[in-house]
Amino acid sequence: MGKLKTYQEQLQEIVDKGINAAEEQQKKLAAKPFDYAEKLESGAREYSVKTLRTRYNGYSDSLFGQLRSLNSRFGSFAADLVAKLEKEAVEGADAVSGAADDVSKAAQDAKKSVQAKKPAARKPAAKKTTEKKESASA
């Protein structure tokens, strides 16, 4: 019976060691979330609501400042583009105006040329017919 008692004691020691190992592991695992919570709690205590607000406003001001800068750069780009388009429009209008002047000058030259070649009108003949009608009625 001594052997059975020894086996029983050995088995109890093995189970006891297993329980101790499981307990140790469980405590290590359970400690991690609490460790993180304690770190967060101490970190949160470092910042007051005022400092958090100040930081937030600083980030916000920085963001909107960058957006304004971007808008300004975009406005400059758009102004350059509009200036180029206006310049091209003026150049195009000048070219059209020049072409219109050339056409007008050519039309005036053609008109002068046609008037120079045009035969004289026969208006005195029309007077004779009216004179005949007047003498016949008298």
C-alpha positions as CSV (number, residue, x, y, z in Angstrom):
1,M,0.0,0.0,0.0
2,G,2.9,2.3,0.3
3,K,3.3,2.3,-3.4
4,L,-0.3,3.4,-4.0
5,K,0.2,6.2,-1.5
6,T,3.4,7.4,-3.3
7,Y,1.5,7.3,-6.6
8,Q,-1.3,9.3,-5.1
9,E,1.1,11.9,-3.7
10,Q,3.0,12.2,-7.0
11,L,-0.3,12.6,-8.9
12,Q,-1.4,15.3,-6.4
13,E,2.0,17.1,-6.9
14,I,1.7,16.9,-10.7
15,V,-1.9,18.3,-10.5
16,D,-0.8,20.9,-8.0
17,K,2.1,22.0,-10.2
18,G,-0.4,22.2,-13.2
19,I,-2.8,24.3,-11.1
20,N,0.1,26.6,-10.0
21,A,1.3,27.0,-13.7
22,A,-2.3,27.7,-14.9
23,E,-2.8,30.2,-12.1
24,E,0.5,32.0,-13.0
25,Q,-0.4,32.2,-16.7
26,Q,-3.9,33.4,-15.9
27,K,-2.5,36.2,-13.7
28,K,-0.1,37.3,-16.4
29,L,-2.9,37.4,-19.0
30,A,-5.3,39.2,-16.7
31,A,-2.6,41.7,-15.8
32,K,-2.1,42.9,-19.4
33,P,-5.4,44.8,-19.8
34,F,-5.0,46.3,-16.4
35,D,-1.4,47.4,-17.2
36,Y,-2.7,49.1,-20.4
37,A,-5.5,50.7,-18.6
38,E,-3.2,52.1,-16.0
39,K,-0.9,53.5,-18.7
40,L,-3.9,55.1,-20.4
41,E,-5.1,56.5,-17.1
42,S,-1.7,58.0,-16.3
43,G,-1.4,59.4,-19.8
44,A,-4.9,60.9,-19.6
45,R,-4.0,62.6,-16.4
46,E,-1.1,64.3,-18.1
47,Y,-3.6,66.2,-20.3
48,S,-6.2,68.5,-18.9
49,V,-9.2,69.4,-20.9
50,K,-7.7,72.8,-21.6
51,T,-4.5,71.4,-23.0
52,L,-6.6,68.9,-25.1
53,R,-8.7,71.8,-26.4
54,T,-5.6,73.9,-27.2
55,R,-4.1,71.0,-29.1
56,Y,-7.3,70.4,-31.0
57,N,-7.6,74.1,-31.9
58,G,-4.0,74.1,-33.0
59,Y,-4.5,71.2,-35.3
60,S,-7.7,72.7,-36.6
61,D,-6.1,76.1,-37.3
62,S,-3.3,74.3,-39.0
63,L,-5.6,72.3,-41.2
64,F,-7.7,75.3,-42.2
65,G,-4.6,77.4,-42.8
66,Q,-3.3,74.8,-45.2
67,L,-6.7,74.7,-47.0
68,R,-6.6,78.5,-47.3
69,S,-3.1,78.3,-48.7
70,L,-4.2,75.6,-51.2
71,N,-7.1,77.8,-52.2
72,S,-4.8,80.8,-52.7
73,R,-2.5,78.7,-54.9
74,F,-5.5,77.5,-56.9
75,G,-6.7,81.1,-57.3
76,S,-3.2,82.1,-58.7
77,F,-3.3,79.2,-61.1
78,A,-6.8,80.1,-62.2
79,A,-5.9,83.8,-62.6
80,D,-2.9,82.8,-64.8
81,L,-5.1,80.6,-66.9
82,V,-7.7,83.3,-67.3
83,A,-5.0,85.9,-68.3
84,K,-3.7,83.5,-71.0
85,L,-7.2,82.9,-72.3
86,E,-7.9,86.6,-72.4
87,K,-4.6,87.3,-74.2
88,E,-5.5,84.6,-76.8
89,A,-9.0,86.1,-77.2
90,V,-7.5,89.6,-77.7
91,E,-5.0,88.3,-80.2
92,G,-7.8,86.4,-82.0
93,A,-10.0,89.6,-82.0
94,D,-7.1,91.6,-83.3
95,A,-6.6,89.1,-86.1
96,V,-10.3,89.2,-87.0
97,S,-10.3,93.0,-86.9
98,G,-7.3,93.1,-89.2
99,A,-8.9,90.7,-91.6
100,A,-12.1,92.8,-91.5
101,D,-10.1,95.9,-92.3
102,D,-8.4,94.2,-95.2
103,V,-11.8,93.0,-96.5
104,S,-13.3,96.5,-96.1
105,K,-10.4,98.1,-97.9
106,A,-10.7,95.5,-100.7
107,A,-14.4,96.2,-100.9
108,Q,-13.8,99.9,-101.2
109,D,-11.2,99.4,-103.9
110,A,-13.6,97.2,-105.8
111,K,-16.4,99.8,-105.4
112,K,-14.1,102.5,-106.8
113,S,-13.1,100.3,-109.6
114,V,-16.7,99.5,-110.5
115,Q,-17.8,103.1,-110.3
116,A,-14.9,104.2,-112.6
117,K,-16.0,101.6,-115.3
118,K,-19.7,102.4,-115.0
119,P,-21.3,104.2,-118.1
120,A,-22.9,107.6,-117.5
121,A,-26.6,107.5,-116.8
122,R,-29.1,108.9,-119.4
123,K,-31.2,111.2,-117.2
124,P,-31.6,114.0,-119.9
125,A,-33.6,111.6,-122.1
126,A,-36.1,111.3,-119.3
127,K,-36.5,115.1,-119.3
128,K,-37.4,115.1,-122.9
129,T,-40.3,112.8,-122.4
130,T,-41.7,114.9,-119.6
131,E,-41.3,118.1,-121.8
132,K,-43.3,116.4,-124.6
133,K,-46.1,115.5,-122.2
134,E,-46.2,119.1,-120.9
135,S,-46.4,120.7,-124.4
136,A,-49.0,118.2,-125.5
137,S,-51.2,119.1,-122.6
138,A,-50.9,122.9,-123.2
